[in-house]
Amino acid sequence: MYRVVLTGGPGAGKTTLLRELAALGYVTVEESARAIIAERLAVGLPRRPDPLTFAREILARDIEKYVGQSHAAKWVFYDRGVIEALGMVQEVSPLSAQELAALLATYPFHSSVFVLPPWEAIYTTDSERDQSFVDAVNVHAKIVQWYRSCGYVLHEVPCLPSQQRAQYVLQILTRSSVA
């Protein structure tokens, strides 16, 4: 089984792409941050707790989701995931190099990571996404830098309809599994 990350800043179309892949029969895993924000809003709390608490909560949920997919099909597609949550933790409370390396080794993903670039034409805000498009561009840059620092190969997913984006991802993965 290969765990494949779909990433990018807020509002880049990750969830739509994930839905397209699910419609094609693939196992998909939704991001944790939006669920946490929705739960907090539902009980009258601010969208996010302090950055470290938020990052740790996302990491805990992402690890749980990772472990829960241990018997899944060939490809499992993650909207963000453990690697990104580790990046959030690292940003606010750096781990030792050994601890970070151990966690990355414990929760491996496919070497190809699919990055959806900022796409202003589809960008919207909602109850869980309150960042501006400029914020989304900044998050995108941090994400790209983080995955590169972790040694992943990044593939920028073209700004196309979701069906074509899904085909792009699947073609790259098919080629990489043959190589």
C-alpha positions as CSV (number, residue, x, y, z in Angstrom):
1,M,0.0,0.0,0.0
2,Y,1.2,3.5,-0.8
3,R,0.0,6.5,1.2
4,V,-0.1,9.5,-1.1
5,V,-0.3,13.1,0.1
6,L,-2.3,15.8,-1.7
7,T,-1.3,19.2,-0.3
8,G,-1.3,22.9,-0.9
9,G,-2.5,26.1,0.7
10,P,-6.2,26.6,1.7
11,G,-8.7,26.7,-1.1
12,A,-6.5,25.1,-3.8
13,G,-8.9,22.3,-4.6
14,K,-7.5,19.5,-2.4
15,T,-10.9,18.4,-1.1
16,T,-12.5,18.5,-4.6
17,L,-9.6,16.4,-6.0
18,L,-9.9,14.0,-3.0
19,R,-13.7,13.6,-3.8
20,E,-12.8,12.9,-7.5
21,L,-10.4,10.2,-6.5
22,A,-12.9,8.7,-4.1
23,A,-15.5,8.6,-6.9
24,L,-13.0,6.6,-8.9
25,G,-12.9,4.0,-6.2
26,Y,-9.8,5.0,-4.3
27,V,-9.5,5.2,-0.5
28,T,-9.3,8.8,0.7
29,V,-8.6,10.4,4.1
30,E,-9.8,13.9,4.8
31,E,-7.8,16.6,6.6
32,S,-8.1,17.0,10.3
33,A,-7.8,20.8,10.7
34,R,-11.2,21.6,9.1
35,A,-12.9,19.0,11.4
36,I,-11.3,20.5,14.5
37,I,-12.3,24.0,13.5
38,A,-15.9,22.9,12.8
39,E,-16.1,21.1,16.2
40,R,-14.8,24.2,18.0
41,L,-17.2,26.5,16.2
42,A,-20.2,24.2,17.0
43,V,-19.6,24.6,20.7
44,G,-18.9,28.3,20.6
45,L,-15.1,28.3,20.8
46,P,-12.8,30.3,18.6
47,R,-11.8,28.5,15.4
48,R,-8.3,27.5,16.6
49,P,-6.7,27.1,20.0
50,D,-3.1,28.4,20.4
51,P,-0.8,27.2,17.5
52,L,1.0,24.5,19.4
53,T,-2.2,23.0,20.8
54,F,-3.8,23.1,17.3
55,A,-0.8,21.5,15.7
56,R,-0.6,18.7,18.3
57,E,-4.3,18.0,18.0
58,I,-4.0,17.8,14.2
59,L,-1.0,15.5,14.5
60,A,-2.8,13.2,17.0
61,R,-5.8,12.9,14.7
62,D,-3.6,12.4,11.6
63,I,-1.6,9.6,13.3
64,E,-4.9,7.9,14.3
65,K,-6.1,8.1,10.6
66,Y,-2.7,6.8,9.4
67,V,-2.9,3.8,11.7
68,G,-6.5,3.2,10.7
69,Q,-5.6,2.7,7.1
70,S,-3.2,-0.1,7.7
71,H,-5.2,-2.6,5.6
72,A,-6.3,-0.3,2.8
73,A,-6.0,-0.8,-1.0
74,K,-3.0,0.0,-3.2
75,W,-3.3,3.8,-3.1
76,V,-4.6,5.8,-0.1
77,F,-4.9,9.5,-0.8
78,Y,-4.5,11.9,2.1
79,D,-5.6,15.5,2.2
80,R,-2.5,16.7,4.0
81,G,-1.6,14.3,6.8
82,V,1.1,13.4,9.4
83,I,4.0,15.0,7.6
84,E,2.3,18.3,7.4
85,A,1.1,18.2,11.0
86,L,4.7,17.5,12.0
87,G,5.7,20.6,10.1
88,M,3.1,22.7,12.0
89,V,4.5,21.3,15.3
90,Q,8.1,22.0,14.1
91,E,7.2,25.6,13.3
92,V,6.0,26.5,16.8
93,S,8.0,24.1,19.0
94,P,10.9,22.5,17.1
95,L,11.6,18.8,17.7
96,S,15.1,17.5,18.0
97,A,16.5,16.3,14.7
98,Q,16.5,12.7,16.0
99,E,12.9,12.9,17.2
100,L,11.7,14.4,13.9
101,A,13.6,11.8,11.9
102,A,12.1,9.0,14.0
103,L,8.5,10.3,13.5
104,L,9.0,10.8,9.7
105,A,10.4,7.2,9.5
106,T,7.5,5.8,11.6
107,Y,4.8,7.4,9.3
108,P,6.2,7.1,5.7
109,F,4.4,8.3,2.7
110,H,4.9,7.8,-1.0
111,S,8.0,9.7,-2.2
112,S,5.8,11.7,-4.6
113,V,3.8,14.5,-3.0
114,F,1.1,16.3,-5.1
115,V,1.0,20.0,-4.5
116,L,-2.0,22.0,-5.6
117,P,-0.9,25.6,-6.2
118,P,-2.8,28.6,-5.1
119,W,-5.7,29.2,-7.6
120,E,-7.4,32.5,-7.1
121,A,-10.2,31.7,-9.5
122,I,-11.6,28.9,-7.3
123,Y,-10.5,30.4,-3.9
124,T,-13.4,30.9,-1.4
125,T,-13.7,31.3,2.3
126,D,-16.2,29.5,4.5
127,S,-16.9,28.9,8.2
128,E,-13.7,26.8,8.6
129,R,-11.5,28.6,6.1
130,D,-11.0,32.2,7.2
131,Q,-7.6,32.9,5.6
132,S,-7.2,35.4,2.7
133,F,-5.9,34.4,-0.7
134,V,-2.6,36.1,0.3
135,D,-2.5,33.9,3.4
136,A,-3.1,30.8,1.2
137,V,-0.2,31.8,-1.0
138,N,2.1,32.1,2.1
139,V,0.9,28.7,3.5
140,H,1.6,27.1,0.1
141,A,5.2,28.4,0.2
142,K,5.8,27.1,3.7
143,I,4.3,23.7,2.7
144,V,6.5,23.4,-0.4
145,Q,9.6,24.3,1.7
146,W,8.7,21.8,4.4
147,Y,8.1,18.8,2.1
148,R,11.3,19.5,0.2
149,S,13.2,19.7,3.5
150,C,11.8,16.2,4.4
151,G,13.1,14.8,1.1
152,Y,9.8,14.4,-0.8
153,V,9.5,14.8,-4.6
154,L,7.0,17.5,-5.4
155,H,4.6,17.4,-8.3
156,E,2.6,20.5,-9.0
157,V,-0.9,19.6,-10.0
158,P,-2.1,21.8,-12.9
159,C,-5.0,24.1,-12.4
160,L,-7.5,22.0,-14.4
161,P,-11.0,20.5,-13.8
162,S,-10.9,17.9,-11.0
163,Q,-11.2,14.9,-13.4
164,Q,-8.1,16.0,-15.2
165,R,-6.3,16.7,-11.9
166,A,-7.1,13.2,-10.8
167,Q,-5.8,11.7,-14.1
168,Y,-2.6,13.7,-13.7
169,V,-2.0,12.3,-10.2
170,L,-2.8,8.7,-11.3
171,Q,-0.5,9.0,-14.3
172,I,2.4,10.1,-12.2
173,L,1.8,7.3,-9.7
174,T,1.5,4.7,-12.4
175,R,4.8,5.8,-14.0
176,S,6.6,5.8,-10.6
177,S,5.3,2.3,-9.7
178,V,6.6,1.0,-13.0
179,A,10.1,2.6,-12.6
